[in-house]
Amino acid sequence: MFNTIKKFFYFVLVVSLLGSLIWFYIQRKIADEKSLIEEAFKNNDYSKIIEFYQDVKISSKSKNQNYLRKCYQKAFALQKYGNIEDAKKYWDLVTSNSDNESYKSNADFFIGQYYFNKSDFAEAEKYFNTPALLNKTCEYYSHAQYYLAKIEYDKKDIDNSRKRLLPLIKITKDSDILKQIKALLGTINIERLYTRRITDNSIDYVILNGDILANIAQNYNTTVELIMKTNNYSSPVIRPNNHIKIVTSIFSIEVSKSKNILTVYENGDFFKEYVVGTGRDNVTPIGTFKIVTKQVDPTWYRHDGKIIQYGDPENFLGTRWMSINYPGYGIHGTWDDESVGKQSSAGCIRLRNKEVEELFLYIPINTSVSISE
């Protein structure tokens, strides 16, 4: 009897030891696999991940979460490697079966992007609007909202597109998608600015006897050029009792010298971003200033006293000039597009001519200009 118990005890002990060794081996294998995959993702070595998971095949009936984790990682690697069609098959599997909300939201985004690029916008909207992807904390929330805004923009629903994009400015951390969000929002804001339709930043004004555009523009802190553009006027001559759209927004400008970016705000909200050139050797002044004069086809009054007329090859001010209340400095155009985006000027802020002309059109005198490092 004692020998039987002793043998049973040893048997249990051996089985336990073998079980522990097997468990340890499996955990070690999982850890090694995880370490290898993490290193490959870190190095953007997607081909290595695809090769490592070559035996991971599509099995639509499997609910095993470890298997679905591998499917997710393989899908992501295929996506980044450019094998979109194969990636889509694994994304479908993940979003249908995974319990991991992060995996599901990412899968939904890439499936939505797949259909968007196929111009199947109805199907794209379905995936961009899934509960997992509508969670603002998920990785691709801003990306999905951007695509939805693009769909709305293409449908000419620019007000809802703008409404969707504006909150993303403050919460989006991915610099690449933020750049795209700002670009689309800038385009939309300019369209809303120029449209004859009355928007939330404008009023319908009835012209009175004795009115002239210059006085109306001054009274509403806007520009004659913007009133003419918005109302499709080729001449500043106006007639009493006619209705015109007047933009009532308060614009402000912020310039980052280190980023060479000029950002326009409308009533405190992001409006549009422009790439600019700033001063060499950090000579562009820092502080808060205001626009004090504006000039079309500007004359350049050089620091040595020489006057260089518009059209002279030595006049590098481009087609527009807006001075600030810091003598000798301002915002202007350039004939040298390659100088934009660099610290390339004698101290002023320069834009490409086409962009400075746009800015000039809607920015009135006394607009605040804040310049920082």
HUMO-V791837 format. One record per backbone hydrogen bond with DSSP energy under -0.5 kcal/mol. CO is the residue of the C=O (numbers start at 1). NH is the residue of the N-H. E is the energy in kcal/mol with one decimal. If there is no record, write none. Layout:
# HUMO-V791837
co:CO nh:NH e:E
co:CO nh:NH e:E
This chain:
# HUMO-V791837
co:1 nh:5 e:-2.1
co:2 nh:6 e:-2.3
co:3 nh:7 e:-2.6
co:4 nh:8 e:-2.3
co:5 nh:9 e:-2.5
co:6 nh:10 e:-2.3
co:7 nh:11 e:-2.3
co:8 nh:12 e:-2.7
co:9 nh:13 e:-2.4
co:10 nh:14 e:-2.7
co:11 nh:15 e:-2.7
co:12 nh:16 e:-2.6
co:13 nh:17 e:-2.5
co:14 nh:18 e:-3.0
co:15 nh:19 e:-2.8
co:16 nh:20 e:-2.6
co:17 nh:21 e:-2.7
co:18 nh:22 e:-2.8
co:19 nh:23 e:-2.8
co:20 nh:24 e:-3.0
co:21 nh:25 e:-2.8
co:22 nh:26 e:-2.7
co:23 nh:27 e:-2.7
co:24 nh:28 e:-2.6
co:25 nh:29 e:-2.5
co:26 nh:30 e:-2.6
co:27 nh:31 e:-2.6
co:28 nh:32 e:-2.9
co:29 nh:33 e:-2.6
co:30 nh:34 e:-2.9
co:31 nh:35 e:-2.7
co:32 nh:36 e:-2.5
co:33 nh:37 e:-2.7
co:34 nh:38 e:-2.7
co:35 nh:39 e:-2.2
co:36 nh:40 e:-2.1
co:37 nh:41 e:-2.8
co:38 nh:42 e:-2.5
co:39 nh:43 e:-1.8
co:40 nh:45 e:-3.2
co:41 nh:44 e:-1.4
co:44 nh:46 e:-1.5
co:45 nh:49 e:-1.2
co:46 nh:50 e:-2.4
co:47 nh:51 e:-2.3
co:48 nh:52 e:-2.4
co:49 nh:53 e:-2.1
co:51 nh:54 e:-1.5
co:53 nh:56 e:-1.8
co:55 nh:57 e:-1.1
co:59 nh:62 e:-1.6
co:64 nh:68 e:-2.2
co:65 nh:69 e:-1.9
co:66 nh:70 e:-1.7
co:67 nh:71 e:-2.2
co:68 nh:72 e:-2.5
co:69 nh:73 e:-2.4
co:70 nh:74 e:-2.5
co:71 nh:75 e:-2.7
co:72 nh:76 e:-2.5
co:73 nh:77 e:-2.2
co:74 nh:78 e:-2.8
co:75 nh:79 e:-2.6
co:76 nh:80 e:-2.5
co:77 nh:81 e:-2.0
co:78 nh:82 e:-0.7
co:78 nh:83 e:-2.3
co:79 nh:82 e:-0.9
co:82 nh:84 e:-1.5
co:83 nh:87 e:-2.1
co:84 nh:88 e:-2.4
co:85 nh:89 e:-1.0
co:86 nh:90 e:-1.3
co:87 nh:91 e:-2.6
co:88 nh:92 e:-2.3
co:89 nh:93 e:-1.3
co:90 nh:94 e:-2.4
co:91 nh:95 e:-2.8
co:92 nh:96 e:-1.4
co:93 nh:97 e:-1.5
co:94 nh:98 e:-2.8
co:99 nh:101 e:-0.7
co:100 nh:104 e:-2.4
co:101 nh:105 e:-2.6
co:102 nh:106 e:-2.1
co:103 nh:107 e:-2.6
co:104 nh:108 e:-2.8
co:105 nh:109 e:-2.0
co:106 nh:110 e:-2.3
co:107 nh:111 e:-2.3
co:108 nh:112 e:-2.5
co:109 nh:113 e:-2.8
co:110 nh:114 e:-1.9
co:111 nh:115 e:-2.2
co:112 nh:116 e:-2.4
co:113 nh:117 e:-2.6
co:114 nh:118 e:-0.8
co:115 nh:120 e:-2.7
co:116 nh:119 e:-1.9
co:119 nh:121 e:-1.2
co:120 nh:124 e:-2.1
co:121 nh:125 e:-2.6
co:122 nh:126 e:-1.5
co:123 nh:127 e:-1.5
co:124 nh:128 e:-2.5
co:125 nh:129 e:-1.2
co:127 nh:130 e:-1.2
co:130 nh:134 e:-1.4
co:132 nh:135 e:-0.6
co:134 nh:136 e:-0.6
co:135 nh:138 e:-2.0
co:138 nh:141 e:-1.4
co:140 nh:144 e:-2.4
co:141 nh:145 e:-2.4
co:142 nh:146 e:-2.2
co:143 nh:147 e:-2.0
co:144 nh:148 e:-2.3
co:145 nh:149 e:-2.4
co:146 nh:150 e:-2.1
co:147 nh:151 e:-2.2
co:148 nh:152 e:-2.3
co:149 nh:153 e:-2.7
co:150 nh:154 e:-2.5
co:151 nh:155 e:-1.2
co:152 nh:157 e:-2.7
co:153 nh:156 e:-1.9
co:156 nh:158 e:-1.4
co:157 nh:161 e:-1.8
co:158 nh:162 e:-2.4
co:159 nh:163 e:-2.3
co:160 nh:164 e:-2.0
co:161 nh:165 e:-1.9
co:162 nh:166 e:-2.5
co:163 nh:167 e:-0.6
co:165 nh:168 e:-1.2
co:165 nh:169 e:-0.7
co:166 nh:169 e:-1.2
co:167 nh:170 e:-0.8
co:167 nh:171 e:-0.8
co:168 nh:172 e:-2.0
co:173 nh:175 e:-0.6
co:174 nh:178 e:-2.2
co:175 nh:179 e:-1.9
co:176 nh:180 e:-1.4
co:177 nh:181 e:-2.6
co:178 nh:182 e:-2.6
co:179 nh:183 e:-2.0
co:180 nh:184 e:-2.4
co:181 nh:185 e:-2.6
co:182 nh:186 e:-2.5
co:183 nh:187 e:-2.0
co:184 nh:188 e:-2.5
co:185 nh:189 e:-2.7
co:186 nh:190 e:-2.0
co:187 nh:191 e:-2.1
co:188 nh:192 e:-2.6
co:189 nh:193 e:-2.0
co:190 nh:194 e:-2.1
co:191 nh:195 e:-1.7
co:199 nh:202 e:-1.6
co:201 nh:248 e:-2.3
co:201 nh:249 e:-0.7
co:203 nh:205 e:-0.7
co:203 nh:246 e:-2.4
co:205 nh:207 e:-0.6
co:205 nh:244 e:-2.8
co:207 nh:241 e:-3.4
co:208 nh:211 e:-1.9
co:212 nh:216 e:-2.1
co:213 nh:217 e:-3.0
co:214 nh:218 e:-2.0
co:215 nh:219 e:-2.6
co:216 nh:220 e:-1.7
co:217 nh:222 e:-2.8
co:218 nh:221 e:-1.0
co:223 nh:227 e:-1.9
co:224 nh:228 e:-2.4
co:225 nh:229 e:-2.4
co:226 nh:230 e:-3.0
co:227 nh:231 e:-1.9
co:228 nh:233 e:-2.8
co:229 nh:232 e:-1.0
co:236 nh:213 e:-0.5
co:239 nh:242 e:-1.5
co:242 nh:207 e:-2.8
co:244 nh:205 e:-3.4
co:246 nh:203 e:-2.3
co:249 nh:251 e:-0.6
co:250 nh:267 e:-3.1
co:251 nh:368 e:-0.6
co:252 nh:265 e:-2.9
co:253 nh:370 e:-3.1
co:254 nh:263 e:-3.3
co:255 nh:257 e:-0.6
co:255 nh:372 e:-2.8
co:256 nh:260 e:-1.3
co:256 nh:261 e:-1.5
co:260 nh:276 e:-2.4
co:261 nh:256 e:-2.8
co:261 nh:263 e:-0.5
co:262 nh:274 e:-3.2
co:263 nh:254 e:-2.6
co:264 nh:271 e:-2.6
co:264 nh:272 e:-1.5
co:265 nh:252 e:-1.9
co:265 nh:267 e:-0.6
co:266 nh:269 e:-2.2
co:269 nh:266 e:-3.2
co:272 nh:264 e:-3.3
co:274 nh:262 e:-3.2
co:276 nh:341 e:-1.0
co:277 nh:350 e:-2.4
co:278 nh:344 e:-1.1
co:278 nh:345 e:-2.6
co:279 nh:282 e:-1.0
co:280 nh:283 e:-1.4
co:287 nh:289 e:-0.5
co:287 nh:371 e:-3.2
co:289 nh:369 e:-2.7
co:290 nh:325 e:-1.3
co:291 nh:366 e:-2.9
co:293 nh:323 e:-1.3
co:295 nh:321 e:-2.1
co:299 nh:301 e:-0.7
co:300 nh:302 e:-1.0
co:300 nh:308 e:-2.9
co:302 nh:305 e:-2.2
co:306 nh:302 e:-2.5
co:306 nh:308 e:-0.6
co:307 nh:309 e:-0.6
co:308 nh:300 e:-3.1
co:309 nh:312 e:-1.8
co:312 nh:315 e:-2.3
co:314 nh:316 e:-0.9
co:317 nh:320 e:-0.6
co:317 nh:333 e:-1.8
co:319 nh:297 e:-2.5
co:320 nh:333 e:-1.5
co:321 nh:295 e:-2.6
co:322 nh:331 e:-3.2
co:323 nh:292 e:-2.7
co:323 nh:293 e:-0.9
co:324 nh:326 e:-2.4
co:326 nh:329 e:-2.1
co:329 nh:324 e:-2.2
co:330 nh:349 e:-2.5
co:331 nh:322 e:-2.7
co:332 nh:351 e:-2.3
co:334 nh:353 e:-0.8
co:335 nh:337 e:-0.8
co:336 nh:339 e:-1.8
co:337 nh:340 e:-1.5
co:339 nh:342 e:-1.0
co:342 nh:278 e:-1.8
co:342 nh:344 e:-1.5
co:345 nh:280 e:-3.0
co:348 nh:350 e:-0.6
co:349 nh:332 e:-2.6
co:350 nh:277 e:-2.4
co:352 nh:355 e:-0.6
co:352 nh:356 e:-2.6
co:353 nh:357 e:-2.2
co:354 nh:358 e:-1.3
co:355 nh:359 e:-2.4
co:356 nh:360 e:-2.7
co:357 nh:361 e:-1.5
co:358 nh:362 e:-1.0
co:359 nh:362 e:-0.6
co:359 nh:363 e:-1.8
co:361 nh:226 e:-0.6
co:362 nh:364 e:-0.7
co:364 nh:367 e:-1.3
co:367 nh:291 e:-2.0
co:368 nh:253 e:-2.6
co:369 nh:289 e:-3.4
co:369 nh:371 e:-0.6
co:370 nh:255 e:-3.1
co:371 nh:287 e:-2.2
co:372 nh:257 e:-2.7
co:373 nh:258 e:-0.9
